[in-house]
């Protein structure tokens, strides 16, 4: 296939480029580098099956030649309010990527009769009151809250994608992505894993907010990419959760990070100043992924962390 990937220089987009190139496809990458990193795709320079265009997909985009599939992964995604590339500091760009960007990509899919896959997020469930979260759960969201620019952009993108499927008969699919980690992730992402792993590798005590009872589930990037590719190759149109259903508290996670890295500095507790922003629990129900895609994660936490450590050490100057 000839595949267009938006957000190709991002954490997930670059891994998808690698996987689909390995599967024998031709890749057209697009990114405007607001949050994407050119280093993530530098190794693809000179690959005859990879071409790249610096584009802001919230503006009109045009692709010559056939396009068999489109994977729309362009969007700020970091919840870190201190990060210049986080959606708190790029609110308009985030909304545009979800609304105008999705509209433009769906237009290309309609013209070329392409398979279209939207990267959505577990954030569309908000601060959930149902655990684990299944695709039928409509969510507990605040459309005017601080995080709304991201989750409402993705909720709109899902609605627009289904509208194009129902009205224009575009062959669409939607993946709802849960917490993912691995090489090339943004170390200033603001999520628990990069924060804690960075502290551990520097020999610092790990910061746990509140009593650490809030939970997350962590999926290694190779597992996630495998699920996304299986969804791309399927004929499924309704949203599918892709993530690791193993739920653990942040305190348990911090203890595991210290054990894996051999960090002896321990854990410090701080007041949970971000409680209004952060969901307290997040865990995917992956029943549909198992049934429809025959997919479930294979990489356990220790293996995934050990695979990620060399990248973090390199970025921290410890390699």
Backbone bond lengths (Angstrom), bond angles and torsions (degrees), N, CA, C in turn:
res aa  C-N    CA-C-N  psi(-1)  N-CA   C-N-CA  omega(-1)  CA-C   N-CA-C  phi
1 X - - - 1.473 - - 1.524 110.59 -
2 X 1.308 114.70 159.09 1.463 121.68 169.90 1.527 106.03 -105.89
3 X 1.355 116.46 116.98 1.463 122.01 -166.74 1.525 110.49 -120.89
4 X 1.335 116.48 129.54 1.457 122.72 173.07 1.520 108.81 -95.20
5 X 1.342 117.12 126.78 1.455 122.23 176.69 1.520 108.31 -120.16
6 X 1.329 117.10 115.14 1.463 120.59 174.00 1.528 108.25 -88.45
7 X 1.331 115.83 148.48 1.464 119.12 -172.30 1.518 111.13 71.00
8 X 1.337 116.00 32.11 1.467 121.42 -172.60 1.526 112.78 -66.16
9 X 1.331 118.53 -23.14 1.460 120.94 -179.39 1.524 112.12 -94.93
10 X 1.314 116.49 7.04 1.452 120.37 177.31 1.519 112.12 -82.67
11 X 1.317 115.85 177.19 1.467 122.37 179.43 1.530 111.17 -55.52
12 X 1.315 117.11 -58.61 1.460 120.38 -177.67 1.527 111.70 -75.89
13 X 1.331 117.27 -40.52 1.458 120.69 -178.32 1.516 112.59 -58.48
14 X 1.332 116.90 -41.06 1.467 119.53 -178.45 1.523 111.34 -69.16
15 X 1.325 117.63 -37.04 1.462 120.13 176.67 1.526 111.14 -67.09
16 X 1.329 116.73 -35.12 1.464 119.81 176.12 1.528 111.17 -66.98
17 X 1.326 116.74 -38.13 1.472 119.76 174.98 1.524 109.85 -56.96
18 X 1.330 116.16 -48.33 1.460 120.46 -179.23 1.526 111.43 -59.73
19 X 1.327 116.77 -46.89 1.457 120.93 -175.36 1.527 111.19 -65.87
20 X 1.330 117.51 -45.63 1.460 120.15 -176.43 1.533 111.70 -72.54
21 X 1.323 116.76 -31.44 1.468 119.16 172.31 1.528 109.96 -64.88
22 X 1.328 116.67 -41.28 1.463 120.69 178.08 1.530 111.41 -64.27
23 X 1.335 116.27 -28.97 1.463 121.08 177.48 1.523 112.54 -78.80
24 X 1.348 116.73 -3.81 1.456 120.40 175.16 1.511 115.48 98.15
25 X 1.329 117.93 11.53 1.461 120.81 -177.98 1.531 111.45 -92.24
26 X 1.318 115.50 162.30 1.465 122.44 173.11 1.527 107.64 -95.89
27 X 1.337 117.00 132.97 1.452 121.36 -173.96 1.528 110.82 -116.33
28 X 1.343 114.75 131.90 1.465 122.46 168.85 1.518 106.00 -108.22
29 X 1.319 117.34 114.42 1.457 121.38 180.00 1.512 111.57 -99.23
30 X 1.328 116.04 140.47 1.465 121.64 173.81 1.518 109.49 -131.70
31 X 1.330 116.37 140.06 1.463 122.09 176.94 1.528 107.04 -165.15
32 X 1.320 116.74 148.96 1.468 119.10 175.35 1.524 111.90 -105.41
33 X 1.326 117.30 1.44 1.465 124.92 176.49 1.526 113.79 65.53
34 X 1.312 118.56 17.95 1.467 119.42 173.17 1.524 109.44 -65.01
35 X 1.318 116.18 -43.07 1.465 120.52 175.48 1.524 111.67 -122.21
36 X 1.318 118.12 -20.84 1.458 121.29 177.70 1.518 111.51 -72.41
37 X 1.321 116.04 156.76 1.459 121.93 -177.16 1.526 109.80 -119.54
38 X 1.335 118.59 120.83 1.474 120.37 179.32 1.521 113.34 -55.35
39 X 1.343 116.95 -28.23 1.469 119.98 179.47 1.528 111.72 -61.88
40 X 1.333 117.00 -27.12 1.465 120.45 -176.76 1.529 113.01 -68.17
41 X 1.336 116.08 -22.13 1.471 119.20 -179.39 1.527 112.16 -121.06
42 X 1.333 116.48 8.01 1.470 119.75 -178.63 1.521 111.77 -59.18
43 X 1.326 116.95 -33.37 1.465 120.75 -178.10 1.526 112.31 -70.04
44 X 1.340 117.31 -11.48 1.462 120.77 -179.67 1.531 112.60 -92.00
45 X 1.322 116.79 -5.14 1.464 120.32 178.19 1.526 109.32 -60.06
46 X 1.310 115.99 129.92 1.455 120.52 -179.43 1.514 114.07 92.10
47 X 1.328 117.28 -8.85 1.464 120.14 176.32 1.526 108.41 -73.96
48 X 1.315 117.08 119.35 1.464 120.84 -174.29 1.528 112.82 -66.47
49 X 1.317 117.03 -16.44 1.467 120.13 179.26 1.520 112.97 -97.65
50 X 1.340 116.22 7.51 1.468 120.45 179.86 1.519 110.06 -125.77
51 X 1.336 116.01 127.40 1.461 121.14 172.53 1.522 108.30 -127.93
52 X 1.320 116.04 149.42 1.467 120.17 -175.08 1.521 110.63 -131.56
53 X 1.348 114.95 140.33 1.456 122.01 176.92 1.524 109.22 -132.39
54 X 1.327 115.05 127.13 1.460 119.01 175.99 1.527 108.07 -78.82
55 X 1.311 116.34 110.06 1.462 121.83 -175.78 1.528 110.26 -142.17
56 X 1.323 115.35 146.46 1.456 122.19 167.91 1.516 106.23 -97.90
57 X 1.329 117.23 109.01 1.459 119.98 -171.81 1.533 112.56 -75.13
58 X 1.336 117.65 -3.31 1.464 118.32 172.07 1.524 110.68 -76.76
59 X 1.339 116.60 -11.25 1.457 122.40 169.49 1.530 108.82 -97.44
60 X 1.316 116.59 165.02 1.469 121.16 -178.10 1.521 110.31 -57.57
61 X 1.315 116.97 135.30 1.463 121.47 176.72 1.525 109.44 -123.69
62 X 1.328 114.32 147.57 1.457 120.93 -179.16 1.522 108.08 -136.43
63 X 1.313 117.04 134.42 1.457 121.75 -179.54 1.526 108.50 -125.18
64 X 1.326 116.25 125.02 1.464 120.11 178.17 1.520 109.87 -84.86
65 X 1.320 116.15 156.04 1.451 120.69 -179.52 1.516 111.37 76.84
66 X 1.304 116.34 177.55 1.459 120.16 -177.59 1.521 111.07 -71.22
67 X 1.312 115.69 150.98 1.460 122.63 172.97 1.521 106.42 -133.90
68 X 1.316 116.55 110.71 1.461 120.59 -176.04 1.522 112.49 -83.75
69 X 1.334 116.39 -29.30 1.460 119.83 -178.02 1.517 109.79 -152.12
70 X 1.341 115.09 150.17 1.460 122.32 177.14 1.521 108.26 -129.85
71 X 1.340 116.49 126.96 1.455 121.67 174.17 1.518 107.27 -112.81
72 X 1.326 116.13 111.73 1.464 121.40 -174.52 1.530 109.74 -95.03
73 X 1.339 115.34 98.48 1.465 122.23 -176.85 1.528 112.39 -119.32
74 X 1.315 117.75 12.70 1.463 120.98 -177.09 1.523 110.65 -83.84
75 X 1.320 116.77 115.25 1.463 122.34 174.36 1.520 109.84 179.73
76 X 1.330 118.37 141.05 1.465 118.55 165.06 1.519 108.47 -58.39
77 X 1.343 116.97 145.31 1.464 119.52 -177.55 1.525 113.24 -138.56
78 X 1.313 117.81 -6.90 1.461 120.07 -175.60 1.532 111.31 -77.70
79 X 1.348 117.11 131.09 1.460 120.01 177.27 1.525 113.51 -89.26
80 X 1.324 117.46 10.77 1.460 121.04 -177.19 1.524 110.53 -80.44
81 X 1.350 118.85 113.08 1.469 120.24 -178.79 1.520 113.09 -69.11
82 X 1.354 117.21 -15.04 1.463 120.26 177.13 1.530 112.58 -88.26
83 X 1.327 116.83 -8.82 1.462 120.12 -177.04 1.523 110.79 -88.77
84 X 1.332 116.39 131.05 1.461 120.54 177.47 1.525 111.79 -64.99
85 X 1.333 116.65 -24.00 1.456 120.35 -179.44 1.529 112.80 -98.42
86 X 1.337 116.85 8.03 1.457 120.42 178.20 1.520 111.53 -83.70
87 X 1.322 116.40 158.87 1.463 118.90 -175.20 1.524 113.05 -72.12
88 X 1.335 118.95 -17.47 1.465 119.89 173.62 1.525 111.15 -63.74
89 X 1.339 115.99 -33.08 1.460 120.81 -178.77 1.525 112.98 -101.20
90 X 1.331 117.03 -0.99 1.461 121.96 175.12 1.535 108.93 -130.43
91 X 1.327 117.69 53.48 1.470 119.16 -172.55 1.521 114.02 -66.09
92 X 1.328 117.31 -42.12 1.468 119.91 -177.68 1.523 109.97 -71.09
93 X 1.339 116.35 -42.90 1.462 119.67 178.62 1.527 111.31 -61.37
94 X 1.341 116.31 -36.57 1.462 120.32 179.28 1.517 111.01 -65.86
95 X 1.321 116.73 -44.46 1.461 120.43 178.76 1.529 110.76 -65.54
96 X 1.319 116.64 -38.72 1.468 119.94 178.85 1.522 111.81 -65.79
97 X 1.337 117.10 -40.25 1.467 119.84 179.46 1.525 110.73 -62.58
98 X 1.344 116.05 -39.38 1.450 119.75 -179.81 1.514 113.55 -74.61
99 X 1.330 116.37 -35.64 1.470 120.17 -175.99 1.530 111.36 -94.16
100 X 1.334 117.17 -69.84 1.467 120.56 -177.49 1.520 111.91 -66.33
101 X 1.344 116.60 -39.96 1.456 119.61 -179.61 1.517 112.20 -63.26
102 X 1.327 115.82 -43.41 1.462 119.42 178.14 1.519 110.85 -64.79
103 X 1.334 116.43 -41.14 1.467 120.85 178.72 1.529 110.81 -61.27
104 X 1.323 116.63 -44.80 1.467 120.10 -179.58 1.533 111.34 -65.02
105 X 1.324 117.13 -41.73 1.465 120.21 -179.66 1.527 111.43 -68.14
106 X 1.323 116.72 -38.31 1.458 119.88 176.46 1.527 111.08 -65.08
107 X 1.338 116.15 -33.54 1.460 119.79 175.93 1.512 111.95 -63.02
108 X 1.344 116.45 -41.42 1.462 120.50 176.75 1.527 109.93 -65.02
109 X 1.324 116.58 -41.51 1.468 120.27 178.88 1.522 111.47 -61.97
110 X 1.318 116.10 -39.48 1.469 119.73 -179.89 1.529 111.12 -66.49
111 X 1.330 116.35 -43.71 1.465 120.83 -179.19 1.534 111.03 -63.19
112 X 1.327 116.25 -41.57 1.471 120.91 -173.68 1.527 112.93 -95.75
113 X 1.323 116.23 0.30 1.475 120.18 -177.46 1.528 109.87 56.55
114 X 1.349 115.83 48.06 1.463 122.30 -174.10 1.521 111.33 -94.26
115 X 1.308 115.61 154.38 1.460 121.66 165.02 1.524 106.98 -71.76
116 X 1.337 118.03 132.38 1.471 121.87 -176.96 1.517 109.14 -121.02
117 X 1.339 116.43 126.67 1.459 121.17 178.21 1.520 109.18 -120.93
118 X 1.321 115.49 120.61 1.465 121.67 179.28 1.519 110.29 -95.14
119 X 1.338 116.25 130.10 1.458 121.23 171.12 1.519 108.57 -83.40
120 X 1.321 116.23 103.65 1.459 121.16 172.68 1.524 108.28 -101.50
121 X 1.319 117.60 -162.91 1.454 120.04 -167.62 1.517 112.25 -152.84
122 X 1.309 115.82 155.54 1.466 120.78 172.68 1.521 111.32 -65.17
123 X 1.334 117.53 -16.31 1.462 120.89 178.45 1.528 112.29 -62.12
124 X 1.328 117.74 -20.00 1.461 119.00 179.78 1.533 111.20 -67.79
125 X 1.341 117.00 -14.98 1.468 120.61 175.93 1.527 112.07 -83.97
126 X 1.335 116.94 -8.35 1.453 120.86 179.32 1.520 111.68 65.04
127 X 1.339 116.31 -140.36 1.468 122.04 174.42 1.524 106.06 -95.30
128 X 1.333 117.78 89.82 1.461 120.78 -164.94 1.528 114.06 -67.36
129 X 1.323 113.94 147.96 1.453 121.44 176.04 1.525 111.12 -106.20
130 X 1.346 116.67 0.71 1.458 123.67 178.83 1.519 108.16 -122.15
131 X 1.341 117.13 133.97 1.463 120.85 -177.26 1.529 109.63 -137.23
132 X 1.337 117.11 135.34 1.466 126.81 -11.54 1.523 110.44 -70.25
133 X 1.327 117.44 169.25 1.460 121.75 -176.86 1.528 110.71 -87.84
134 X 1.325 115.75 119.57 1.463 121.76 174.11 1.521 109.33 -96.39
135 X 1.319 116.42 162.55 1.467 121.34 -177.07 1.528 112.48 -62.76
136 X 1.318 117.63 -20.91 1.470 121.29 179.27 1.521 112.77 -79.40
137 X 1.328 117.85 -12.69 1.467 121.14 -178.86 1.528 109.76 -75.94
138 X 1.347 118.82 121.86 1.470 119.93 -175.38 1.520 114.27 -77.28
139 X 1.307 118.14 -12.54 1.458 119.95 175.11 1.507 114.26 99.84
140 X 1.327 114.58 164.89 1.464 123.69 176.24 1.521 106.66 -126.56
141 X 1.333 115.27 89.27 1.465 120.12 -168.70 1.523 112.18 -120.53
142 X 1.318 114.32 159.51 1.461 122.15 175.63 1.524 107.48 -120.62
143 X 1.342 118.60 105.69 1.467 120.58 -173.75 1.524 114.41 -68.34
144 X 1.340 118.27 -10.82 1.472 119.91 178.92 1.520 111.20 -120.00
145 X 1.324 117.69 12.43 1.454 120.90 178.35 1.516 112.03 -76.05
146 X 1.342 115.78 176.29 1.464 120.82 -175.89 1.530 112.51 -64.54
147 X 1.335 116.69 -32.32 1.459 119.84 -178.48 1.523 112.67 -88.00
148 X 1.329 117.00 -2.35 1.468 120.78 -169.43 1.520 113.57 -62.77
149 X 1.327 117.89 -29.45 1.469 118.77 -176.85 1.521 111.11 -59.96
150 X 1.327 116.73 -31.32 1.465 120.19 179.63 1.517 111.36 -85.77
151 X 1.343 117.17 -54.32 1.466 117.03 -173.76 1.525 112.30 -69.63
152 X 1.337 118.06 -33.82 1.466 119.10 178.55 1.533 111.22 -73.12
153 X 1.338 117.29 -31.87 1.470 119.58 174.60 1.520 110.22 -62.63
154 X 1.319 116.43 -41.63 1.462 120.13 179.62 1.529 111.54 -71.92
155 X 1.333 117.77 -36.16 1.465 119.99 177.98 1.536 109.75 -65.20
156 X 1.327 116.65 -42.15 1.461 120.12 176.36 1.526 110.47 -63.09
157 X 1.337 116.37 -42.72 1.470 120.60 -179.96 1.523 110.99 -60.15
158 X 1.316 116.95 -40.03 1.469 119.92 177.17 1.532 110.64 -63.62
159 X 1.333 116.71 -45.10 1.466 120.46 -179.68 1.524 111.13 -62.16
160 X 1.338 116.30 -42.46 1.462 120.39 179.76 1.529 110.88 -65.91
161 X 1.328 116.14 -39.84 1.463 120.42 178.71 1.529 110.80 -61.22
162 X 1.323 116.93 -45.64 1.464 119.96 179.31 1.534 111.21 -67.92
163 X 1.336 117.33 -32.54 1.465 120.07 176.82 1.528 110.69 -64.42
164 X 1.339 116.95 -42.54 1.464 120.25 176.99 1.523 110.93 -64.99
165 X 1.311 116.85 -35.74 1.468 119.68 177.99 1.526 110.94 -66.37
166 X 1.333 116.42 -46.29 1.461 120.04 -175.50 1.523 112.31 -74.70
167 X 1.333 116.75 -40.88 1.464 119.95 -173.02 1.522 112.49 -89.72
168 X 1.343 116.82 -43.46 1.466 120.76 -177.31 1.532 112.77 -100.86
169 X 1.330 116.95 -1.84 1.470 122.27 178.97 1.530 112.67 62.52
170 X 1.338 117.41 29.41 1.460 121.05 175.75 1.529 108.46 -71.13
171 X 1.310 116.17 139.61 1.464 122.75 -177.65 1.534 109.27 -81.12
172 X 1.321 116.41 89.12 1.461 121.30 -171.38 1.524 112.75 -108.37
173 X 1.325 114.69 160.85 1.466 122.28 171.38 1.523 108.19 -149.62
174 X 1.344 115.46 158.08 1.465 121.65 -176.26 1.517 108.75 -135.10
175 X 1.332 117.05 124.82 1.457 120.89 174.20 1.525 108.70 -108.59
176 X 1.319 116.20 128.01 1.457 121.87 174.52 1.521 107.86 -98.50
177 X 1.331 115.29 108.90 1.460 122.80 -171.22 1.528 110.45 -91.99
178 X 1.319 115.96 129.34 1.462 122.32 174.29 1.533 109.19 -99.06
179 X 1.325 116.01 172.84 1.465 121.86 -173.67 1.528 112.27 -43.04
180 X 1.324 115.40 124.31 1.459 122.08 -177.71 1.521 109.53 -128.51
181 X 1.320 116.55 145.71 1.460 120.55 -179.41 1.528 109.35 -141.56
182 X 1.321 114.50 165.22 1.458 119.79 177.63 1.517 110.65 149.82
183 X 1.337 117.32 -179.06 1.462 121.19 177.42 1.530 111.34 -55.92
184 X 1.336 115.35 144.25 1.463 126.01 179.09 1.531 113.10 82.65
185 X 1.316 118.37 -1.07 1.457 117.34 176.67 1.526 109.55 -69.48
186 X 1.312 116.55 154.06 1.458 122.46 -179.57 1.524 108.85 -71.41
187 X 1.308 117.62 118.92 1.456 121.15 -178.25 1.524 112.33 -70.10
188 X 1.336 117.31 -16.53 1.466 121.33 176.31 1.522 110.60 -102.78
189 X 1.308 115.90 23.35 1.461 122.80 -175.74 1.522 112.84 -57.75
190 X 1.337 116.79 -34.61 1.459 120.58 179.70 1.510 113.65 95.39
191 X 1.335 117.22 -7.78 1.460 119.77 178.42 1.530 110.44 -83.09
192 X 1.326 114.90 170.50 1.454 120.08 -172.51 1.523 112.67 -60.95
193 X 1.342 117.55 -45.70 1.459 118.72 -172.54 1.525 113.45 -63.25
194 X 1.335 120.24 -52.94 1.466 117.28 179.93 1.524 113.01 -63.28
195 X 1.333 117.37 -36.02 1.459 119.77 178.79 1.527 111.21 -61.69
196 X 1.322 116.36 -49.11 1.462 120.53 -174.61 1.523 112.16 -74.87
197 X 1.322 117.38 -40.31 1.463 119.45 -179.45 1.523 110.97 -65.80
198 X 1.309 116.81 -38.70 1.463 120.47 178.26 1.532 110.45 -63.03
199 X 1.340 116.76 -45.27 1.465 119.78 178.25 1.526 111.23 -61.22
200 X 1.330 116.74 -42.60 1.465 120.49 -177.65 1.520 111.17 -63.27
201 X 1.329 117.45 -43.84 1.461 120.77 -178.15 1.521 111.91 -67.96
202 X 1.331 116.72 -24.77 1.465 121.17 177.32 1.527 111.65 -88.29
203 X 1.334 116.08 0.23 1.458 120.04 178.48 1.507 113.84 75.36
204 X 1.323 116.87 22.99 1.455 121.75 -178.58 1.530 110.50 -98.12
205 X 1.346 117.35 156.39 1.466 118.80 173.36 1.527 110.28 -66.04
206 X 1.317 116.62 142.58 1.459 121.00 -177.70 1.518 110.42 -81.77
207 X 1.330 115.56 134.57 1.464 121.09 -178.53 1.517 110.34 -89.19
208 X 1.322 116.01 120.06 1.458 122.52 176.02 1.525 107.59 -116.02
209 X 1.326 116.26 128.12 1.462 120.92 -177.77 1.523 110.55 -90.84
210 X 1.336 115.27 140.02 1.452 120.13 -176.15 1.516 109.30 66.49
211 X 1.333 116.24 -140.63 1.467 119.47 177.39 1.522 112.36 -98.29
212 X 1.354 115.95 4.51 1.460 120.54 177.53 1.511 113.86 77.74
213 X 1.331 117.98 15.79 1.466 120.11 -176.93 1.527 112.72 -82.11
214 X 1.346 117.74 -14.98 1.465 119.96 176.97 1.526 108.97 -62.37
215 X 1.320 116.85 145.62 1.464 119.77 -172.07 1.530 112.01 -117.37
216 X 1.329 113.36 156.47 1.454 121.99 173.38 1.530 108.01 -145.04
217 X 1.323 115.39 166.31 1.465 121.59 170.16 1.520 106.50 -126.54
218 X 1.323 117.02 141.36 1.455 121.43 -171.30 1.523 110.52 -121.78
219 X 1.332 115.97 124.05 1.465 121.97 -178.17 1.525 109.39 -113.10
220 X 1.337 116.61 128.74 1.457 120.20 178.14 1.524 110.10 -71.58
221 X 1.321 116.60 144.15 1.459 122.27 -169.92 1.525 113.36 -59.04
222 X 1.336 118.30 -36.61 1.472 119.55 179.79 1.523 111.39 -63.57
223 X 1.331 116.24 -38.88 1.463 119.99 176.57 1.521 110.65 -63.64
224 X 1.331 115.89 -45.38 1.464 119.87 -179.00 1.528 110.88 -60.70
225 X 1.323 116.68 -47.51 1.467 121.18 -179.34 1.520 110.57 -60.08
226 X 1.320 116.72 -39.71 1.462 120.08 178.21 1.529 110.65 -60.69
227 X 1.331 117.04 -42.61 1.457 120.57 178.05 1.516 112.63 -65.07
228 X 1.329 116.71 -40.84 1.458 121.03 179.91 1.528 110.68 -64.25
229 X 1.320 116.36 -43.45 1.466 119.97 -179.30 1.530 110.57 -65.94
230 X 1.308 117.31 -39.07 1.465 119.82 176.36 1.530 110.55 -62.85
231 X 1.319 117.42 -38.46 1.464 120.61 176.85 1.523 110.56 -65.98
232 X 1.339 116.93 -41.52 1.460 121.27 177.92 1.521 110.99 -58.32
233 X 1.314 117.27 -42.02 1.457 121.83 -177.41 1.531 112.88 -78.64
234 X 1.330 117.04 -8.88 1.464 121.09 -177.48 1.528 110.20 -88.40
235 X 1.324 115.48 -177.64 1.460 121.58 175.33 1.529 110.70 -113.18
236 X 1.350 116.21 19.00 1.458 120.12 -177.91 1.531 110.70 -76.09
237 X 1.325 117.09 139.20 1.465 121.83 -178.79 1.529 113.42 -112.73
238 X 1.315 117.37 -29.62 1.464 120.02 -177.31 1.532 110.06 -80.99
239 X 1.344 117.74 159.24 1.465 120.83 -177.63 1.525 113.22 -58.08
240 X 1.328 114.71 144.81 1.464 121.97 177.90 1.531 108.41 -131.69
241 X 1.341 115.98 126.37 1.462 121.00 174.06 1.520 110.07 -72.72
242 X 1.342 116.58 132.92 1.457 121.50 171.19 1.528 107.07 -127.91
243 X 1.311 115.43 116.72 1.457 121.28 -178.73 1.514 109.12 -178.82
244 X 1.308 115.33 177.43 1.461 120.52 179.56 1.523 109.22 -96.26
245 X 1.344 118.66 121.73 1.460 120.68 -176.27 1.524 114.47 -77.60
246 X 1.341 117.69 -2.82 1.468 119.87 179.46 1.526 108.48 -75.18
247 X 1.325 115.96 109.88 1.466 121.98 -177.03 1.530 109.70 -94.99
248 X 1.316 115.95 138.22 1.460 119.69 175.49 1.518 109.55 -144.62
249 X 1.322 116.38 153.51 1.453 120.15 177.94 1.525 109.39 -73.67
250 X 1.310 116.08 158.37 1.463 120.54 178.08 1.523 110.21 -63.17
251 X 1.330 117.38 -34.95 1.465 119.98 177.02 1.523 110.47 -63.88
252 X 1.323 117.74 -45.69 1.463 120.63 176.85 1.528 110.88 -60.11
253 X 1.319 115.44 -39.81 1.459 120.60 -179.48 1.525 110.43 -65.37
254 X 1.330 117.32 -43.75 1.461 121.05 178.96 1.524 110.69 -61.83
255 X 1.318 116.81 -41.52 1.469 120.41 178.12 1.534 110.79 -63.26
256 X 1.333 116.52 -38.92 1.460 120.29 178.28 1.526 111.31 -66.05
257 X 1.324 117.07 -40.34 1.468 121.20 178.89 1.524 110.14 -62.05
258 X 1.321 117.35 -45.20 1.469 120.26 178.89 1.525 111.30 -61.56
259 X 1.326 116.50 -39.81 1.467 120.28 -179.41 1.518 111.24 -66.75
260 X 1.341 116.81 -45.37 1.465 121.23 -177.15 1.532 111.40 -65.88
261 X 1.321 116.64 -39.69 1.467 121.31 -176.51 1.521 112.93 -87.55
262 X 1.337 117.05 -13.33 1.459 120.40 -176.23 1.513 113.27 74.41
263 X 1.324 116.96 22.01 1.461 121.15 -179.66 1.528 110.28 -75.23
264 X 1.323 116.10 124.95 1.471 121.78 -176.81 1.525 112.68 -99.22
265 X 1.336 117.59 4.28 1.468 120.24 -172.95 1.520 113.15 -79.02
266 X 1.321 117.39 -10.99 1.457 119.70 174.66 1.516 114.57 81.14
267 X 1.329 115.96 -154.27 1.464 123.31 -174.32 1.523 109.44 -134.14
268 X 1.323 116.75 139.29 1.461 121.54 172.38 1.528 108.37 -118.43
269 X 1.325 115.68 145.97 1.457 121.65 -178.28 1.522 109.86 -106.99
270 X 1.331 115.20 136.11 1.460 120.20 177.76 1.522 109.24 -129.04
271 X 1.318 114.85 158.60 1.460 120.07 179.10 1.522 109.73 -60.14
272 X 1.324 116.51 138.14 1.462 120.98 -177.16 1.526 109.88 -80.14
273 X 1.335 115.47 77.82 1.465 120.81 -175.92 1.517 112.38 -70.35
274 X 1.343 117.94 -16.96 1.468 120.61 -175.64 1.530 112.41 -103.73
275 X 1.338 116.99 18.20 1.456 119.86 -175.32 1.516 112.88 -59.77
276 X 1.335 116.51 -30.25 1.468 119.40 -179.58 1.521 111.35 -71.23
277 X 1.324 116.96 -21.66 1.458 120.04 -178.10 1.520 112.27 -94.79
278 X 1.326 117.17 -36.66 1.455 120.85 -169.50 1.523 112.37 -91.18
279 X 1.316 117.73 134.21 1.463 119.98 170.32 1.524 109.63 -65.47
280 X 1.319 116.78 145.46 1.455 120.35 -176.87 1.527 112.61 -82.13
281 X 1.334 116.65 -29.56 1.462 119.97 177.99 1.527 109.28 -137.02
282 X 1.320 115.14 145.69 1.464 119.90 178.27 1.524 107.61 -152.29
283 X 1.324 115.99 115.95 1.467 121.09 -177.45 1.521 109.16 -152.99
284 X 1.329 118.69 124.75 1.464 119.80 -178.19 1.531 113.07 -82.67
285 X 1.310 114.89 141.84 1.461 121.37 164.33 1.527 105.20 -91.09
286 X 1.336 117.49 116.16 1.470 120.26 -174.82 1.533 111.88 -108.23
287 X 1.328 116.21 25.23 1.466 119.82 -179.76 1.524 111.58 -57.19
288 X 1.337 117.03 -44.53 1.463 119.75 -178.68 1.529 111.21 -65.25
289 X 1.329 117.57 -39.82 1.463 120.54 178.60 1.525 110.89 -62.22
290 X 1.329 116.45 -39.25 1.463 119.95 177.65 1.524 111.04 -65.64
291 X 1.327 116.02 -44.46 1.465 120.14 -175.07 1.518 112.60 -73.98
292 X 1.335 116.71 -44.71 1.465 121.19 -173.08 1.520 112.47 -84.48
293 X 1.340 116.29 -39.97 1.460 121.04 -172.71 1.522 113.27 -108.03
294 X 1.310 116.84 -7.95 1.466 121.14 -173.33 1.528 109.34 54.68
295 X 1.331 114.97 46.83 1.466 121.14 -176.54 1.517 111.27 -122.80
296 X 1.301 115.61 140.51 1.457 123.69 165.51 1.517 107.19 -158.23
297 X 1.332 118.11 154.18 1.470 119.79 -176.36 1.522 112.17 -65.92
298 X 1.340 115.68 149.36 1.458 121.90 -178.02 1.531 112.81 -116.84
299 X 1.335 116.46 -24.63 1.472 120.64 -173.87 1.523 109.58 -89.46
300 X 1.334 116.81 120.94 1.466 118.62 178.92 1.524 110.21 -79.58
301 X 1.322 115.29 170.70 1.462 120.34 -172.34 1.522 112.28 -60.99
302 X 1.319 118.06 -45.02 1.464 119.85 -177.00 1.525 110.99 -62.53
303 X 1.329 117.33 -45.16 1.465 120.14 179.08 1.522 111.09 -62.40
304 X 1.336 116.40 -43.49 1.459 120.59 -179.58 1.514 112.33 -63.27
305 X 1.337 116.76 -43.15 1.466 120.29 179.00 1.528 110.45 -63.99
306 X 1.329 116.71 -43.10 1.476 119.49 179.74 1.529 111.07 -63.96
307 X 1.328 117.12 -33.07 1.468 120.33 176.35 1.522 112.01 -70.18
308 X 1.325 116.71 -25.67 1.465 122.27 -175.46 1.519 112.30 -89.13
309 X 1.319 116.94 -27.67 1.467 121.57 -174.50 1.532 113.51 -55.23
310 X 1.352 120.70 -44.70 1.471 118.56 -179.06 1.531 113.37 -58.02
311 X 1.330 117.75 -37.48 1.462 120.39 178.36 1.525 110.37 -64.27
312 X 1.330 117.10 -45.48 1.460 120.52 -179.85 1.540 110.77 -64.36
313 X 1.323 116.48 -40.60 1.479 119.09 178.92 1.517 110.68 -62.56
314 X 1.311 117.33 -40.99 1.459 120.65 178.87 1.527 110.36 -61.64
315 X 1.323 116.81 -45.90 1.463 120.71 -178.78 1.535 111.83 -67.26
316 X 1.325 115.97 -29.58 1.465 119.91 -179.66 1.524 112.28 -88.77
317 X 1.337 117.17 -0.38 1.457 120.55 -179.02 1.509 113.28 73.48
318 X 1.340 117.27 26.38 1.452 122.03 -178.04 1.517 112.53 -103.78
319 X 1.326 116.96 -6.72 1.472 120.36 -175.39 1.522 110.87 -74.90
